[in-house]
Amino acid sequence: MKLLGQSLMARDFDRQVAELQVRAAVLNGYTALGIPVTEPMG
């Protein structure tokens, strides 16, 4: 999470929650790109 910024930009609690959800979604997207897909052979 630190790569996406040290602190929250939003001041309102609901907006902070939304900001963290977006950061988590971005982080999960990067994680999904790094996971190899294995398929059985024959």
C-alpha positions in Angstrom: 0.0 0.0 0.0 2.9 2.4 0.6 3.7 2.4 -3.1 0.3 3.9 -3.7 0.9 6.8 -1.3 1.8 7.2 2.4 -1.4 8.8 3.6 -5.1 9.1 2.6 -6.0 12.2 0.6 -9.7 12.2 1.6 -10.9 13.8 4.8 -14.4 12.4 5.0 -14.5 8.8 6.5 -16.7 7.5 3.7 -14.4 8.8 1.1 -11.4 7.3 2.9 -13.1 3.9 2.9 -13.7 4.3 -0.9 -10.1 5.4 -1.4 -8.8 2.3 0.4 -11.1 0.0 -1.6 -9.7 1.5 -4.8 -6.2 1.0 -3.6 -6.9 -2.6 -2.7 -8.5 -3.3 -6.1 -5.4 -1.9 -7.8 -3.1 -3.9 -5.6 -5.1 -7.1 -6.3 -4.9 -6.4 -10.0 -1.1 -6.2 -9.9 -1.0 -9.4 -7.8 -3.2 -11.2 -10.3 -0.9 -10.3 -13.1 2.0 -11.9 -11.3 0.3 -15.3 -10.6 1.2 -17.9 -13.2 -1.6 -19.9 -14.8 -0.9 -23.6 -14.8 -2.6 -26.0 -17.2 -2.4 -29.8 -17.2 -0.6 -31.4 -20.2 -2.1 -34.4 -21.9 
